[in-house]
Amino acid sequence: MAKENAFQAALIKELHSEFPGCLVLKNDPNYIQGIPDLTVLYNDKWALLEAKKDGKAHHQPNQDYYVDEANKMSFASFIFPENKEEVMHELRKVFGRER
C-alpha cells in the first residue's frame, strides 16, 4: 500500500502544478464503497481518479462501476504509473489545457 500512497501523493502535487488553482479532494472510502480516491475540481469541470500502484492492482468492489458512471458524466479513470501520461493528456483535454 505504501507504493500506492506515494504515487497518489506525487499525483496530487502534479495535478496542482498542471492545473493551477484546482481543488483535489480525497474521498472517504468508508462513505461510498468503491468511489474513486480523488475528486479534481478545475474551473467549471470535474474529474474522478482512482489511483493504483500499477496496472495489475486489484480493483475493489464497485470501483469499475463508479469510474464508468462518472466517466459518462464528466471524466473518470483509473490512473497508475504505466498510464499516467495518457490520463493526464485526457485531463488536459477535458479541462481545456491542451498543450
N, CA, C and O atoms as a GROMACS GRO file, in nm:
protein
  396
    1MET      N    1   0.083  -0.120   0.000
    1MET     CA    2   0.000   0.000   0.000
    1MET      C    3   0.087   0.126   0.000
    1MET      O    4   0.044   0.230  -0.050
    2ALA      N    5   0.206   0.119   0.054
    2ALA     CA    6   0.292   0.236   0.061
    2ALA      C    7   0.322   0.289  -0.079
    2ALA      O    8   0.326   0.411  -0.100
    3LYS      N    9   0.342   0.198  -0.175
    3LYS     CA   10   0.371   0.241  -0.312
    3LYS      C   11   0.253   0.318  -0.370
    3LYS      O   12   0.272   0.419  -0.438
    4GLU      N   13   0.131   0.272  -0.343
    4GLU     CA   14   0.012   0.342  -0.392
    4GLU      C   15  -0.001   0.479  -0.326
    4GLU      O   16  -0.034   0.577  -0.393
    5ASN      N   17   0.024   0.487  -0.196
    5ASN     CA   18   0.016   0.615  -0.125
    5ASN      C   19   0.119   0.715  -0.178
    5ASN      O   20   0.088   0.833  -0.195
    6ALA      N   21   0.239   0.667  -0.206
    6ALA     CA   22   0.344   0.755  -0.260
    6ALA      C   23   0.305   0.803  -0.400
    6ALA      O   24   0.324   0.920  -0.433
    7PHE      N   25   0.251   0.713  -0.482
    7PHE     CA   26   0.206   0.752  -0.615
    7PHE      C   27   0.095   0.856  -0.606
    7PHE      O   28   0.097   0.955  -0.678
    8GLN      N   29  -0.001   0.833  -0.517
    8GLN     CA   30  -0.113   0.926  -0.501
    8GLN      C   31  -0.063   1.064  -0.455
    8GLN      O   32  -0.109   1.166  -0.508
    9ALA      N   33   0.027   1.068  -0.360
    9ALA     CA   34   0.080   1.196  -0.311
    9ALA      C   35   0.152   1.272  -0.423
    9ALA      O   36   0.135   1.393  -0.436
   10ALA      N   37   0.233   1.202  -0.502
   10ALA     CA   38   0.303   1.266  -0.615
   10ALA      C   39   0.202   1.312  -0.720
   10ALA      O   40   0.220   1.419  -0.780
   11LEU      N   41   0.100   1.234  -0.743
   11LEU     CA   42  -0.004   1.269  -0.840
   11LEU      C   43  -0.076   1.397  -0.797
   11LEU      O   44  -0.099   1.485  -0.880
   12ILE      N   45  -0.110   1.409  -0.670
   12ILE     CA   46  -0.178   1.529  -0.622
   12ILE      C   47  -0.091   1.652  -0.645
   12ILE      O   48  -0.141   1.756  -0.688
   13LYS      N   49   0.038   1.642  -0.617
   13LYS     CA   50   0.130   1.754  -0.643
   13LYS      C   51   0.132   1.789  -0.791
   13LYS      O   52   0.131   1.907  -0.828
   14GLU      N   53   0.137   1.686  -0.876
   14GLU     CA   54   0.139   1.710  -1.020
   14GLU      C   55   0.009   1.775  -1.068
   14GLU      O   56   0.012   1.865  -1.153
   15LEU      N   57  -0.104   1.732  -1.015
   15LEU     CA   58  -0.232   1.792  -1.052
   15LEU      C   59  -0.236   1.941  -1.016
   15LEU      O   60  -0.281   2.023  -1.096
   16HIS      N   61  -0.187   1.976  -0.897
   16HIS     CA   62  -0.182   2.117  -0.856
   16HIS      C   63  -0.091   2.197  -0.947
   16HIS      O   64  -0.120   2.313  -0.978
   17SER      N   65   0.018   2.139  -0.989
   17SER     CA   66   0.112   2.207  -1.079
   17SER      C   67   0.054   2.222  -1.219
   17SER      O   68   0.066   2.329  -1.280
   18GLU      N   69  -0.007   2.118  -1.270
   18GLU     CA   70  -0.061   2.115  -1.407
   18GLU      C   71  -0.186   2.201  -1.422
   18GLU      O   72  -0.208   2.262  -1.526
   19PHE      N   73  -0.267   2.206  -1.317
   19PHE     CA   74  -0.396   2.278  -1.321
   19PHE      C   75  -0.400   2.379  -1.206
   19PHE      O   76  -0.463   2.354  -1.103
   20PRO      N   77  -0.331   2.492  -1.223
   20PRO     CA   78  -0.322   2.591  -1.114
   20PRO      C   79  -0.460   2.632  -1.064
   20PRO      O   80  -0.551   2.661  -1.141
   21GLY      N   81  -0.473   2.632  -0.933
   21GLY     CA   82  -0.599   2.670  -0.871
   21GLY      C   83  -0.699   2.557  -0.856
   21GLY      O   84  -0.808   2.578  -0.802
   22CYS      N   85  -0.664   2.438  -0.903
   22CYS     CA   86  -0.758   2.326  -0.890
   22CYS      C   87  -0.773   2.286  -0.743
   22CYS      O   88  -0.685   2.312  -0.661
   23LEU      N   89  -0.884   2.222  -0.713
   23LEU     CA   90  -0.904   2.161  -0.582
   23LEU      C   91  -0.896   2.010  -0.601
   23LEU      O   92  -0.963   1.955  -0.688
   24VAL      N   93  -0.816   1.946  -0.520
   24VAL     CA   94  -0.806   1.800  -0.522
   24VAL      C   95  -0.855   1.750  -0.388
   24VAL      O   96  -0.794   1.778  -0.284
   25LEU      N   97  -0.966   1.677  -0.390
   25LEU     CA   98  -1.027   1.627  -0.267
   25LEU      C   99  -1.007   1.476  -0.258
   25LEU      O  100  -1.029   1.403  -0.355
   26LYS      N  101  -0.965   1.430  -0.140
   26LYS     CA  102  -0.953   1.286  -0.117
   26LYS      C  103  -1.087   1.236  -0.064
   26LYS      O  104  -1.136   1.284   0.038
   27ASN      N  105  -1.144   1.141  -0.135
   27ASN     CA  106  -1.275   1.088  -0.098
   27ASN      C  107  -1.264   0.983   0.012
   27ASN      O  108  -1.164   0.910   0.019
   28ASP      N  109  -1.365   0.975   0.095
   28ASP     CA  110  -1.370   0.880   0.206
   28ASP      C  111  -1.421   0.745   0.156
   28ASP      O  112  -1.538   0.733   0.120
   29PRO      N  113  -1.335   0.642   0.153
   29PRO     CA  114  -1.378   0.512   0.102
   29PRO      C  115  -1.483   0.445   0.190
   29PRO      O  116  -1.548   0.349   0.148
   30ASN      N  117  -1.499   0.493   0.313
   30ASN     CA  118  -1.599   0.436   0.402
   30ASN      C  119  -1.738   0.497   0.382
   30ASN      O  120  -1.837   0.443   0.432
   31TYR      N  121  -1.745   0.607   0.309
   31TYR     CA  122  -1.874   0.672   0.286
   31TYR      C  123  -1.949   0.603   0.172
   31TYR      O  124  -2.063   0.559   0.190
   32ILE      N  125  -1.886   0.594   0.056
   32ILE     CA  126  -1.944   0.520  -0.057
   32ILE      C  127  -1.838   0.420  -0.102
   32ILE      O  128  -1.737   0.459  -0.161
   33GLN      N  129  -1.860   0.294  -0.074
   33GLN     CA  130  -1.762   0.190  -0.106
   33GLN      C  131  -1.742   0.184  -0.257
   33GLN      O  132  -1.836   0.164  -0.333
   34GLY      N  133  -1.616   0.202  -0.300
   34GLY     CA  134  -1.582   0.193  -0.441
   34GLY      C  135  -1.571   0.326  -0.512
   34GLY      O  136  -1.529   0.330  -0.627
   35ILE      N  137  -1.606   0.437  -0.445
   35ILE     CA  138  -1.594   0.568  -0.508
   35ILE      C  139  -1.445   0.596  -0.530
   35ILE      O  140  -1.364   0.564  -0.443
   36PRO      N  141  -1.407   0.655  -0.643
   36PRO     CA  142  -1.265   0.680  -0.669
   36PRO      C  143  -1.199   0.766  -0.560
   36PRO      O  144  -1.265   0.840  -0.488
   37ASP      N  145  -1.067   0.752  -0.552
   37ASP     CA  146  -0.987   0.817  -0.448
   37ASP      C  147  -0.996   0.969  -0.449
   37ASP      O  148  -1.010   1.031  -0.344
   38LEU      N  149  -0.988   1.028  -0.568
   38LEU     CA  150  -0.972   1.173  -0.578
   38LEU      C  151  -1.081   1.237  -0.664
   38LEU      O  152  -1.122   1.182  -0.766
   39THR      N  153  -1.127   1.352  -0.619
   39THR     CA  154  -1.212   1.440  -0.700
   39THR      C  155  -1.127   1.562  -0.734
   39THR      O  156  -1.069   1.624  -0.645
   40VAL      N  157  -1.120   1.595  -0.861
   40VAL     CA  158  -1.044   1.711  -0.907
   40VAL      C  159  -1.142   1.812  -0.962
   40VAL      O  160  -1.215   1.784  -1.057
   41LEU      N  161  -1.145   1.931  -0.903
   41LEU     CA  162  -1.232   2.040  -0.946
   41LEU      C  163  -1.144   2.145  -1.012
   41LEU      O  164  -1.046   2.191  -0.952
   42TYR      N  165  -1.177   2.183  -1.135
   42TYR     CA  166  -1.096   2.283  -1.206
   42TYR      C  167  -1.189   2.370  -1.289
   42TYR      O  168  -1.253   2.322  -1.383
   43ASN      N  169  -1.196   2.497  -1.254
   43ASN     CA  170  -1.288   2.591  -1.318
   43ASN      C  171  -1.429   2.532  -1.312
   43ASN      O  172  -1.480   2.504  -1.203
   44ASP      N  173  -1.493   2.511  -1.426
   44ASP     CA  174  -1.629   2.457  -1.426
   44ASP      C  175  -1.633   2.309  -1.462
   44ASP      O  176  -1.737   2.258  -1.503
   45LYS      N  177  -1.520   2.238  -1.447
   45LYS     CA  178  -1.510   2.096  -1.482
   45LYS      C  179  -1.470   2.016  -1.358
   45LYS      O  180  -1.421   2.070  -1.259
   46TRP      N  181  -1.493   1.885  -1.368
   46TRP     CA  182  -1.451   1.795  -1.260
   46TRP      C  183  -1.410   1.660  -1.317
   46TRP      O  184  -1.446   1.624  -1.429
   47ALA      N  185  -1.334   1.586  -1.237
   47ALA     CA  186  -1.291   1.452  -1.273
   47ALA      C  187  -1.276   1.370  -1.145
   47ALA      O  188  -1.248   1.424  -1.038
   48LEU      N  189  -1.293   1.239  -1.159
   48LEU     CA  190  -1.265   1.146  -1.050
   48LEU      C  191  -1.150   1.056  -1.095
   48LEU      O  192  -1.148   1.008  -1.208
   49LEU      N  193  -1.055   1.034  -1.006
   49LEU     CA  194  -0.940   0.949  -1.035
   49LEU      C  195  -0.924   0.844  -0.927
   49LEU      O  196  -0.931   0.874  -0.808
   50GLU      N  197  -0.904   0.721  -0.970
   50GLU     CA  198  -0.876   0.609  -0.879
   50GLU      C  199  -0.730   0.573  -0.899
   50GLU      O  200  -0.693   0.515  -1.001
   51ALA      N  201  -0.646   0.606  -0.801
   51ALA     CA  202  -0.503   0.580  -0.809
   51ALA      C  203  -0.473   0.436  -0.770
   51ALA      O  204  -0.525   0.384  -0.671
   52LYS      N  205  -0.389   0.372  -0.850
   52LYS     CA  206  -0.344   0.235  -0.824
   52LYS      C  207  -0.192   0.231  -0.832
   52LYS      O  208  -0.131   0.310  -0.903
   53LYS      N  209  -0.132   0.137  -0.759
   53LYS     CA  210   0.015   0.129  -0.760
   53LYS      C  211   0.070   0.082  -0.893
   53LYS      O  212   0.183   0.114  -0.929
   54ASP      N  213  -0.010   0.005  -0.968
   54ASP     CA  214   0.030  -0.039  -1.102
   54ASP      C  215  -0.094  -0.087  -1.176
   54ASP      O  216  -0.202  -0.098  -1.118
   55GLY      N  217  -0.076  -0.115  -1.303
   55GLY     CA  218  -0.188  -0.155  -1.387
   55GLY      C  219  -0.250  -0.288  -1.353
   55GLY      O  220  -0.361  -0.318  -1.398
   56LYS      N  221  -0.182  -0.369  -1.273
   56LYS     CA  222  -0.234  -0.500  -1.236
   56LYS      C  223  -0.295  -0.503  -1.096
   56LYS      O  224  -0.338  -0.608  -1.049
   57ALA      N  225  -0.299  -0.388  -1.031
   57ALA     CA  226  -0.350  -0.381  -0.894
   57ALA      C  227  -0.498  -0.420  -0.889
   57ALA      O  228  -0.575  -0.394  -0.981
   58HIS      N  229  -0.534  -0.484  -0.780
   58HIS     CA  230  -0.672  -0.531  -0.758
   58HIS      C  231  -0.770  -0.414  -0.754
   58HIS      O  232  -0.740  -0.310  -0.695
   59HIS      N  233  -0.884  -0.430  -0.816
   59HIS     CA  234  -0.992  -0.332  -0.808
   59HIS      C  235  -1.088  -0.376  -0.698
   59HIS      O  236  -1.130  -0.492  -0.694
   60GLN      N  237  -1.123  -0.284  -0.611
   60GLN     CA  238  -1.220  -0.312  -0.504
   60GLN      C  239  -1.360  -0.322  -0.566
   60GLN      O  240  -1.384  -0.270  -0.674
   61PRO      N  241  -1.451  -0.389  -0.496
   61PRO     CA  242  -1.589  -0.395  -0.546
   61PRO      C  243  -1.644  -0.255  -0.572
   61PRO      O  244  -1.620  -0.162  -0.495
   62ASN      N  245  -1.717  -0.241  -0.680
   62ASN     CA  246  -1.783  -0.118  -0.721
   62ASN      C  247  -1.692  -0.012  -0.783
   62ASN      O  248  -1.743   0.085  -0.838
   63GLN      N  249  -1.559  -0.027  -0.778
   63GLN     CA  250  -1.472   0.075  -0.837
   63GLN      C  251  -1.494   0.089  -0.986
   63GLN      O  252  -1.503   0.200  -1.037
   64ASP      N  253  -1.503  -0.022  -1.057
   64ASP     CA  254  -1.524  -0.015  -1.202
   64ASP      C  255  -1.658   0.053  -1.232
   64ASP      O  256  -1.667   0.134  -1.325
   65TYR      N  257  -1.759   0.021  -1.155
   65TYR     CA  258  -1.892   0.080  -1.174
   65TYR      C  259  -1.884   0.232  -1.159
   65TYR      O  260  -1.931   0.305  -1.247
   66TYR      N  261  -1.826   0.282  -1.049
   66TYR     CA  262  -1.823   0.426  -1.026
   66TYR      C  263  -1.734   0.498  -1.126
   66TYR      O  264  -1.767   0.610  -1.167
   67VAL      N  265  -1.624   0.439  -1.167
   67VAL     CA  266  -1.540   0.502  -1.270
   67VAL      C  267  -1.618   0.511  -1.400
   67VAL      O  268  -1.617   0.615  -1.466
   68ASP      N  269  -1.686   0.404  -1.438
   68ASP     CA  270  -1.765   0.406  -1.562
   68ASP      C  271  -1.878   0.508  -1.556
   68ASP      O  272  -1.897   0.585  -1.650
   69GLU      N  273  -1.952   0.510  -1.446
   69GLU     CA  274  -2.065   0.604  -1.433
   69GLU      C  275  -2.018   0.749  -1.433
   69GLU      O  276  -2.076   0.833  -1.501
   70ALA      N  277  -1.914   0.778  -1.357
   70ALA     CA  278  -1.863   0.916  -1.351
   70ALA      C  279  -1.804   0.959  -1.485
   70ALA      O  280  -1.812   1.077  -1.521
   71ASN      N  281  -1.746   0.866  -1.557
   71ASN     CA  282  -1.688   0.899  -1.687
   71ASN      C  283  -1.798   0.937  -1.787
   71ASN      O  284  -1.774   1.015  -1.879
   72LYS      N  285  -1.918   0.883  -1.769
   72LYS     CA  286  -2.030   0.922  -1.855
   72LYS      C  287  -2.074   1.065  -1.825
   72LYS      O  288  -2.125   1.134  -1.913
   73MET      N  289  -2.056   1.110  -1.701
   73MET     CA  290  -2.100   1.244  -1.659
   73MET      C  291  -1.997   1.351  -1.693
   73MET      O  292  -2.034   1.461  -1.736
   74SER      N  293  -1.870   1.321  -1.674
   74SER     CA  294  -1.763   1.418  -1.697
   74SER      C  295  -1.639   1.341  -1.739
   74SER      O  296  -1.623   1.308  -1.857
   75PHE      N  297  -1.550   1.312  -1.644
   75PHE     CA  298  -1.431   1.232  -1.674
   75PHE      C  299  -1.394   1.154  -1.549
   75PHE      O  300  -1.395   1.208  -1.438
   76ALA      N  301  -1.362   1.027  -1.567
   76ALA     CA  302  -1.312   0.944  -1.458
   76ALA      C  303  -1.222   0.838  -1.516
   76ALA      O  304  -1.242   0.793  -1.630
   77SER      N  305  -1.123   0.797  -1.438
   77SER     CA  306  -1.029   0.697  -1.486
   77SER      C  307  -0.953   0.635  -1.370
   77SER      O  308  -0.934   0.696  -1.265
   78PHE      N  309  -0.910   0.512  -1.392
   78PHE     CA  310  -0.806   0.454  -1.308
   78PHE      C  311  -0.676   0.518  -1.356
   78PHE      O  312  -0.657   0.537  -1.476
   79ILE      N  313  -0.587   0.550  -1.264
   79ILE     CA  314  -0.458   0.607  -1.301
   79ILE      C  315  -0.349   0.536  -1.223
   79ILE      O  316  -0.362   0.514  -1.102
   80PHE      N  317  -0.242   0.499  -1.292
   80PHE     CA  318  -0.130   0.429  -1.232
   80PHE      C  319  -0.006   0.469  -1.312
   80PHE      O  320  -0.019   0.527  -1.419
   81PRO      N  321   0.113   0.438  -1.262
   81PRO     CA  322   0.233   0.487  -1.330
   81PRO      C  323   0.239   0.456  -1.481
   81PRO      O  324   0.286   0.538  -1.559
   82GLU      N  325   0.192   0.338  -1.520
   82GLU     CA  326   0.203   0.299  -1.661
   82GLU      C  327   0.110   0.378  -1.754
   82GLU      O  328   0.139   0.388  -1.873
   83ASN      N  329   0.001   0.434  -1.704
   83ASN     CA  330  -0.091   0.509  -1.791
   83ASN      C  331  -0.103   0.657  -1.752
   83ASN      O  332  -0.188   0.728  -1.806
   84LYS      N  333  -0.020   0.702  -1.660
   84LYS     CA  334  -0.034   0.837  -1.606
   84LYS      C  335  -0.029   0.944  -1.714
   84LYS      O  336  -0.110   1.036  -1.714
   85GLU      N  337   0.064   0.934  -1.807
   85GLU     CA  338   0.076   1.036  -1.910
   85GLU      C  339  -0.047   1.040  -2.000
   85GLU      O  340  -0.092   1.148  -2.039
   86GLU      N  341  -0.100   0.925  -2.032
   86GLU     CA  342  -0.221   0.918  -2.114
   86GLU      C  343  -0.340   0.981  -2.042
   86GLU      O  344  -0.417   1.057  -2.101
   87VAL      N  345  -0.356   0.949  -1.913
   87VAL     CA  346  -0.467   1.004  -1.835
   87VAL      C  347  -0.449   1.155  -1.818
   87VAL      O  348  -0.547   1.230  -1.828
   88MET      N  349  -0.327   1.201  -1.793
   88MET     CA  350  -0.304   1.344  -1.780
   88MET      C  351  -0.335   1.416  -1.912
   88MET      O  352  -0.388   1.527  -1.911
   89HIS      N  353  -0.303   1.354  -2.023
   89HIS     CA  354  -0.337   1.411  -2.155
   89HIS      C  355  -0.488   1.426  -2.168
   89HIS      O  356  -0.537   1.530  -2.212
   90GLU      N  357  -0.563   1.322  -2.130
   90GLU     CA  358  -0.709   1.328  -2.136
   90GLU      C  359  -0.764   1.435  -2.042
   90GLU      O  360  -0.858   1.506  -2.076
   91LEU      N  361  -0.705   1.447  -1.922
   91LEU     CA  362  -0.748   1.551  -1.829
   91LEU      C  363  -0.725   1.690  -1.888
   91LEU      O  364  -0.810   1.777  -1.875
   92ARG      N  365  -0.610   1.711  -1.952
   92ARG     CA  366  -0.583   1.840  -2.015
   92ARG      C  367  -0.690   1.872  -2.120
   92ARG      O  368  -0.733   1.987  -2.131
   93LYS      N  369  -0.732   1.771  -2.196
   93LYS     CA  370  -0.839   1.794  -2.295
   93LYS      C  371  -0.969   1.831  -2.226
   93LYS      O  372  -1.034   1.928  -2.264
   94VAL      N  373  -1.008   1.754  -2.124
   94VAL     CA  374  -1.134   1.780  -2.052
   94VAL      C  375  -1.132   1.918  -1.987
   94VAL      O  376  -1.232   1.990  -1.989
   95PHE      N  377  -1.018   1.955  -1.929
   95PHE     CA  378  -1.006   2.082  -1.857
   95PHE      C  379  -0.970   2.199  -1.948
   95PHE      O  380  -0.956   2.311  -1.901
   96GLY      N  381  -0.954   2.174  -2.078
   96GLY     CA  382  -0.924   2.281  -2.172
   96GLY      C  383  -0.784   2.337  -2.160
   96GLY      O  384  -0.762   2.456  -2.182
   97ARG      N  385  -0.688   2.252  -2.125
   97ARG     CA  386  -0.549   2.296  -2.110
   97ARG      C  387  -0.454   2.214  -2.197
   97ARG      O  388  -0.343   2.183  -2.156
   98GLU      N  389  -0.499   2.179  -2.316
   98GLU     CA  390  -0.413   2.100  -2.405
   98GLU      C  391  -0.289   2.180  -2.441
   98GLU      O  392  -0.292   2.302  -2.457
   99ARG      N  393  -0.181   2.107  -2.452
   99ARG     CA  394  -0.052   2.172  -2.489
   99ARG      C  395  -0.037   2.172  -2.638
   99ARG      O  396   0.063   2.221  -2.690
   0.00000   0.00000   0.00000
